[in-house]
Amino acid sequence: MRIAGIGCRPGTPLPALLAALKAAGGADALATIPERAPELRLLAHARDLPLHLVAVAGIATPTQSVRILAAFNTGSVAEAAAIAASLDGGGRLTHPRRTFGPVTIAIAEVP
């Protein structure tokens, strides 16, 4: 199962989210921080995917954004969300974050 951890700017429109998810190769589930729930609920509904709202503070990530680290206490919202959502199933991050306009996506896979 592929879990897409997603970070985005507040108010990111659904077409941008749909295009980013497609460019990232799709997913079986989505994960993000509670602050991005309004944007990601639209994407989850449009693609009929489960959405996991997760805490990301303190999660170590392979890449680092100084701005995200200061705001959320993690290096990448997308990577941290994917990691957090996959841990219960023994998953791991397989694709570090990639940016598609206002959207950042990282992929974790759960066996």
Residue pairs with C-beta under 8 A, 6 or more apart in sequence:
1 28
1 29
1 89
1 91
1 109
1 110
2 25
2 26
2 27
2 28
2 29
2 107
2 108
2 109
3 27
3 28
3 29
3 30
3 31
3 52
3 82
3 85
3 86
3 91
3 107
3 108
3 109
3 110
4 21
4 24
4 26
4 27
4 29
4 30
4 31
4 82
4 105
4 106
4 107
5 31
5 32
5 77
5 78
5 79
5 80
5 81
5 82
5 83
5 84
5 85
5 97
5 105
5 106
5 107
5 108
6 17
6 20
6 21
6 30
6 31
6 32
6 36
6 40
6 43
6 77
6 78
6 81
6 103
6 104
6 105
7 32
7 33
7 36
7 68
7 76
7 77
7 78
7 81
7 97
7 103
7 104
7 105
8 16
8 17
8 32
8 36
8 39
8 40
8 102
8 103
8 104
9 102
10 35
10 36
10 39
11 39
12 39
12 102
12 103
14 39
14 42
14 43
14 46
16 100
16 101
16 102
16 103
17 39
17 40
17 42
17 43
17 103
18 43
18 46
18 47
19 100
19 101
20 100
20 101
20 103
20 105
21 27
21 43
21 47
21 105
23 98
23 100
24 95
24 98
24 100
24 105
24 107
25 107
27 49
27 107
28 49
29 49
29 50
29 51
29 52
29 85
30 40
30 43
30 44
30 49
30 50
30 51
30 52
31 51
31 52
31 53
31 54
31 81
31 82
31 84
31 85
31 86
32 40
32 51
32 52
32 53
32 54
32 77
32 81
33 53
33 54
33 55
33 56
33 72
33 77
33 81
34 53
36 77
37 51
37 53
40 51
41 51
43 49
43 51
44 50
44 51
52 81
52 84
52 85
54 80
54 81
54 84
54 85
55 84
56 72
56 73
56 74
56 77
56 80
56 81
56 84
57 72
57 73
57 74
58 73
58 74
59 74
59 79
59 80
59 83
59 84
60 74
60 75
61 74
61 75
61 76
61 79
61 80
61 83
61 97
62 75
62 76
62 79
62 93
62 96
63 75
63 76
63 79
63 96
63 97
64 75
64 76
65 75
65 76
68 74
68 75
68 76
68 77
69 75
72 80
74 80
76 96
76 97
76 104
76 106
77 104
78 97
78 104
78 105
78 106
79 93
79 96
79 97
79 106
81 106
82 93
82 106
82 107
82 108
83 92
83 93
83 108
85 91
85 108
86 92
86 93
86 108
86 109
86 110
89 110
89 111
90 110
90 111
91 108
91 109
91 110
91 111
92 108
92 109
93 106
93 107
93 108
94 107
94 108
94 109
95 106
95 107
96 106
97 104
97 105
97 106
98 104
98 105
98 106
